[in-house]
Structures are given as structure tokens and as C-alpha cells.
């Protein structure tokens, strides 16, 4: 989702980019990395890859570490040696929720699980390098152009008249992918480095997120059923409150604006009309 969205943002802004597949560039492979860097000669490399199955991380702990930690660091080190800027994505799972408030860039990570630990280790090693390396922490990414993210699944279920179950005991900071992509490109062009939090300014539970999606889309928020995350089959440990705030500058618009634009795009695509009965 993120890689394709970044490529689309580059095309819209007339920024030349090369979107690589996993087969072409496996971040765990030093030879793949060197080959791409030597042939493409980029001014920036944005790593949108990653082990995203948080609840499958315990079973795939080593694979998660290989991709989200060692692979991510290997890629950035190779770029650093050649004077190439990078962007690496991290997330709210590096925090344990004990702060009792939204987290800022300067807060020290305390991950609860393997996924967050891999991200935190990558952050630490990349931050120690001297080059232009940006680390973007974000969370709960949603897009109207991908059917598998939380928001798209919620709207699809509500349009069908189904109940949609969402966690009421996990607070996150939803991030609209088109906004995220434009902000990332702006920061890269401006030569920014270090850790930056990019979200749409607000912390909400997954259940509240789904209800607000329903309202913005003209659907029935009462179809959203608030439930405990354990009842949804979530097995990986997560912070109960992991909202992200920023001390470096708020670059993304409000969540309300993002929800309105998401719903507008979904409506244009014709996905807000109930399906005809068979």
C-alpha cells in the first residue's frame, strides 16, 4: 500500500522514482542493495518494505528481525556509505503506553513485543549514522486506494449492512496515506533527518475510528461494535494508549479533514452504494 502510494505521489509531483519489487530488491540482501544503488544512482531511498503481520510476529520472530531490523539497517548503511539520503518507517509499537500521554519524538522507546523491538533497534542504529537519514513514526495507516487496510474493510462491511467489530481498548493515531506520502516527500526534499512523527493529529480507539469513518461516509455508526482486542484474535502485546504527537511540527491536516477526503474518494469509486441482492 505505502510503496504504491509513494510512487503515485511522485508521479503526481513529477518526481522521478523507481519502484522496486521484493524480487528485485530484498532489503536483507547486501548484493541486491548495492546493485540497485550502483545502477539507479538515487538521491534518496525510501524503504516502504517491512514485516507487517504484527500478530504473526511471535511465530516469525526471526523473519521479522531480519526484515524490520537487520535488513532496514543494512539498506541504510549501504546508502550512508554512498552519501544517499534515506527514509525509514517506524511506528507506535516502539512504545509501551506507560507515559499516560501522547508520545513525542524525543520519548525513549520501550517496546512490548517483537515487532516493536525490531523497529526500535533499527531506529537506534540508523540514528547513530551521520548522513541524511529520516525515520518516520506513523500509525494506523488508511487509504481509499487499497482494500486491505482497516478503514477500507470497515466501510465495506458497513455498506453491506454488517456489524463491524473494532477494539475499544487500543488508542492509536490514524494516518491518511496520501497525506503521509506528501509530507515524507517534502521532508526528504528539504533534507530533514532524525525521527519525525507523522499522523493526522488525533488519538482515537479503533472503535471510535470506525464510528467516525461511518459518519463521514454517511453510514450507520451504530453498526460498529466496540469490543476487546483479545476477542478479535490479537495475540501480540500492544500498548493500550500509543497516540503519537509531535514536537517538530505538525505537517498533516486534521483527522476530520482526512476522513472527509477518504470518504470522498470512496464515494467517487462507487464503493458507498450497497450491493444489489443476488
C-alpha positions as CSV (number, residue, x, y, z in Angstrom):
1,X,0.0,0.0,0.0
2,X,2.6,2.5,1.1
3,X,5.1,1.8,-1.8
4,X,2.4,2.2,-4.4
5,X,1.1,5.4,-2.8
6,X,4.6,6.9,-2.7
7,X,5.1,6.1,-6.3
8,X,1.7,7.7,-7.2
9,X,2.6,10.8,-5.2
10,X,6.0,11.1,-7.0
11,X,4.2,10.8,-10.4
12,X,1.7,13.5,-9.4
13,X,4.6,15.8,-8.4
14,X,6.7,14.9,-11.4
15,X,9.4,13.4,-9.2
16,X,11.3,10.6,-11.0
17,X,11.2,7.4,-9.0
18,X,11.9,3.7,-9.3
19,X,9.6,1.4,-7.5
20,X,11.3,-1.9,-6.8
21,X,9.7,-5.2,-6.1
22,X,10.8,-7.6,-3.3
23,X,12.2,-9.9,-6.0
24,X,14.4,-7.1,-7.3
25,X,15.5,-5.7,-4.0
26,X,15.3,-7.8,-0.9
27,X,16.4,-5.5,1.9
28,X,18.1,-8.5,3.6
29,X,20.4,-8.8,0.6
30,X,23.5,-6.6,0.5
31,X,24.2,-7.6,-3.1
32,X,20.7,-6.6,-4.1
33,X,21.1,-3.2,-2.4
34,X,24.5,-2.5,-3.9
35,X,23.3,-3.4,-7.4
36,X,20.3,-1.1,-7.2
37,X,22.3,1.8,-5.7
38,X,25.1,1.5,-8.4
39,X,22.6,1.3,-11.3
40,X,19.9,3.7,-10.2
41,X,22.1,6.3,-8.5
42,X,19.3,7.7,-6.4
43,X,19.4,10.9,-4.3
44,X,17.1,9.3,-1.7
45,X,15.9,5.8,-0.9
46,X,12.6,5.3,0.8
47,X,12.2,1.9,2.4
48,X,8.4,1.1,2.3
49,X,9.0,-2.6,2.9
50,X,8.5,-4.4,6.2
51,X,7.2,-7.4,8.1
52,X,3.7,-6.1,8.8
53,X,2.0,-9.1,10.4
54,X,2.1,-7.9,14.0
55,X,0.2,-10.9,15.4
56,X,2.2,-13.4,13.3
57,X,5.5,-11.9,14.7
58,X,6.0,-14.4,17.5
59,X,5.9,-17.3,15.1
60,X,8.0,-15.4,12.6
61,X,10.2,-13.6,15.1
62,X,13.4,-14.2,13.2
63,X,11.9,-13.2,9.9
64,X,10.6,-10.0,11.5
65,X,14.0,-9.2,12.9
66,X,15.7,-9.9,9.5
67,X,13.4,-7.5,7.6
68,X,12.4,-4.8,10.1
69,X,15.8,-4.5,11.9
70,X,18.8,-6.1,10.2
71,X,17.5,-5.6,6.6
72,X,16.4,-2.0,7.2
73,X,19.8,-1.1,8.8
74,X,21.7,-2.9,6.1
75,X,19.9,-0.8,3.4
76,X,20.6,2.5,5.2
77,X,24.3,1.7,5.9
78,X,24.8,1.0,2.2
79,X,23.2,4.3,1.3
80,X,25.2,6.1,4.0
81,X,28.4,4.8,2.6
82,X,27.5,6.4,-0.8
83,X,26.1,9.7,0.5
84,X,22.5,8.8,-0.3
85,X,19.7,10.1,1.9
86,X,17.1,7.6,3.2
87,X,13.6,7.4,4.8
88,X,12.8,4.5,7.1
89,X,9.3,3.9,8.6
90,X,8.7,3.0,12.2
91,X,5.5,3.0,14.2
92,X,3.8,3.4,17.6
93,X,4.7,-0.2,18.6
94,X,8.0,1.0,19.9
95,X,6.2,2.4,22.9
96,X,4.6,0.5,25.9
97,X,1.9,3.1,26.7
98,X,3.1,3.8,30.2
99,X,3.6,7.6,29.5
100,X,-0.1,8.3,30.0
101,X,0.0,10.8,27.2
102,X,0.7,11.0,23.5
103,X,4.3,10.3,22.6
104,X,6.8,12.8,21.2
105,X,9.9,12.2,19.0
106,X,12.2,12.5,22.0
107,X,10.5,9.8,24.1
108,X,12.6,6.7,24.7
109,X,11.2,3.6,23.1
110,X,10.1,0.7,25.4
111,X,8.5,-1.9,23.0
112,X,6.3,-4.7,24.3
113,X,6.7,-7.2,21.5
114,X,9.0,-8.5,18.8
115,X,7.7,-6.1,16.1
116,X,8.2,-3.0,18.2
117,X,11.6,-4.3,19.4
118,X,12.8,-4.8,15.8
119,X,11.6,-1.2,14.9
120,X,13.3,0.3,18.0
121,X,16.6,-1.5,17.3
122,X,16.5,-0.2,13.7
123,X,15.8,3.3,14.9
124,X,18.7,3.3,17.3
125,X,21.3,2.1,14.7
126,X,20.1,4.3,11.9
127,X,20.0,7.3,14.2
128,X,23.7,6.8,15.0
129,X,24.7,7.3,11.4
130,X,25.9,10.8,10.3
131,X,24.1,11.0,7.0
132,X,20.7,12.4,6.0
133,X,18.5,9.6,7.3
134,X,14.9,10.3,8.2
135,X,12.9,8.0,10.5
136,X,9.1,8.5,10.2
137,X,7.0,7.1,13.0
138,X,3.4,6.7,11.9
139,X,0.4,4.5,12.8
140,X,-2.9,3.1,11.7
141,X,-2.4,4.0,8.0
142,X,-5.6,4.1,5.9
143,X,-6.1,4.7,2.2
144,X,-9.1,4.6,-0.2
145,X,-6.9,3.0,-2.8
146,X,-6.2,-0.2,-1.0
147,X,-8.9,-2.7,0.0
148,X,-7.0,-4.4,2.9
149,X,-6.5,-1.5,5.4
150,X,-8.7,-1.1,8.4
151,X,-10.7,1.8,7.1
152,X,-11.5,0.2,3.7
153,X,-12.6,-3.0,5.5
154,X,-14.8,-1.1,7.9
155,X,-16.6,0.8,5.2
156,X,-17.0,-2.3,3.0
157,X,-18.7,-4.2,5.9
158,X,-20.9,-1.2,6.9
159,X,-22.0,-0.8,3.3
160,X,-23.1,-4.5,3.2
161,X,-25.2,-3.8,6.4
162,X,-22.9,-6.0,8.5
163,X,-21.8,-5.3,12.0
164,X,-18.1,-4.3,12.2
165,X,-16.2,-5.2,15.3
166,X,-13.4,-2.9,16.4
167,X,-11.2,-2.7,19.5
168,X,-12.2,-0.2,22.1
169,X,-9.1,-0.8,24.3
170,X,-6.4,0.3,21.9
171,X,-5.8,4.0,21.2
172,X,-3.9,4.9,18.0
173,X,-3.2,7.8,15.7
174,X,-4.8,7.2,12.3
175,X,-2.8,8.4,9.3
176,X,-4.2,9.1,5.9
177,X,-1.7,7.6,3.4
178,X,-1.9,10.4,0.7
179,X,-1.1,13.0,3.4
180,X,1.7,10.9,4.8
181,X,3.3,10.4,1.3
182,X,3.3,14.1,0.6
183,X,4.8,15.0,3.9
184,X,7.5,12.4,3.6
185,X,8.5,13.7,0.1
186,X,8.5,17.3,1.5
187,X,10.8,16.3,4.4
188,X,13.1,14.3,2.1
189,X,13.4,17.2,-0.4
190,X,14.1,19.6,2.5
191,X,16.9,17.4,3.7
192,X,15.4,16.6,7.1
193,X,16.9,13.8,9.3
194,X,16.2,12.2,12.6
195,X,12.9,11.0,14.0
196,X,9.6,12.6,13.0
197,X,6.1,11.7,14.0
198,X,3.6,12.0,11.1
199,X,-0.1,11.3,11.8
200,X,-3.4,13.2,11.4
201,X,-3.2,14.9,14.8
202,X,-5.5,12.8,16.9
203,X,-5.6,9.7,19.1
204,X,-8.7,7.5,19.0
205,X,-9.6,3.9,19.7
206,X,-10.1,1.6,16.7
207,X,-13.8,1.5,17.6
208,X,-14.1,5.3,17.6
209,X,-12.1,5.4,14.3
210,X,-14.6,3.1,12.7
211,X,-17.6,5.1,14.0
212,X,-16.1,8.3,12.6
213,X,-15.5,6.6,9.3
214,X,-19.1,5.6,9.3
215,X,-20.4,9.2,10.0
216,X,-18.0,10.7,7.4
217,X,-19.3,8.2,4.8
218,X,-23.0,8.6,5.6
219,X,-23.2,5.1,7.1
220,X,-24.7,3.9,10.4
221,X,-22.1,4.3,13.3
222,X,-24.4,2.0,15.4
223,X,-23.2,-0.9,13.2
224,X,-19.8,-0.6,14.8
225,X,-19.4,-2.9,17.8
226,X,-16.8,-1.9,20.3
227,X,-15.0,-5.0,21.7
228,X,-11.8,-6.0,23.4
229,X,-8.8,-6.6,21.3
230,X,-8.3,-10.1,22.7
231,X,-11.8,-11.0,21.3
232,X,-10.6,-10.0,17.8
233,X,-7.8,-12.6,18.0
234,X,-5.0,-10.1,18.6
235,X,-2.2,-12.0,20.3
236,X,0.8,-9.7,20.1
237,X,1.2,-7.3,23.0
238,X,0.3,-3.7,22.2
239,X,0.2,-0.5,24.3
240,X,-3.3,0.5,25.4
241,X,-2.5,4.1,24.6
242,X,0.1,4.8,22.0
243,X,-1.1,8.0,20.4
244,X,1.7,9.9,18.6
245,X,2.2,13.7,18.9
246,X,5.0,15.8,17.5
247,X,7.4,18.4,18.9
248,X,9.0,19.0,15.5
249,X,5.9,20.5,13.7
250,X,2.5,19.2,12.6
251,X,2.6,18.6,8.9
252,X,-0.6,16.6,8.3
253,X,-4.1,18.1,8.4
254,X,-6.7,17.1,11.0
255,X,-8.2,13.6,11.2
256,X,-11.6,15.1,10.4
257,X,-10.3,16.5,7.1
258,X,-8.6,13.2,6.3
259,X,-11.8,11.2,6.9
260,X,-13.8,13.6,4.7
261,X,-11.3,13.2,1.8
262,X,-11.1,9.4,2.3
263,X,-14.9,9.2,2.1
264,X,-15.0,11.4,-1.0
265,X,-12.6,9.1,-2.8
266,X,-14.5,6.0,-1.8
267,X,-17.7,7.7,-3.0
268,X,-16.1,8.6,-6.3
269,X,-15.1,4.9,-6.7
270,X,-18.7,3.9,-6.2
271,X,-18.0,1.9,-3.0
272,X,-20.6,3.6,-0.8
273,X,-23.6,2.1,-2.6
274,X,-25.0,-1.2,-1.1
275,X,-24.6,-4.1,-3.4
276,X,-27.7,-5.3,-5.2
277,X,-29.2,-8.5,-3.8
278,X,-28.4,-11.6,-5.8
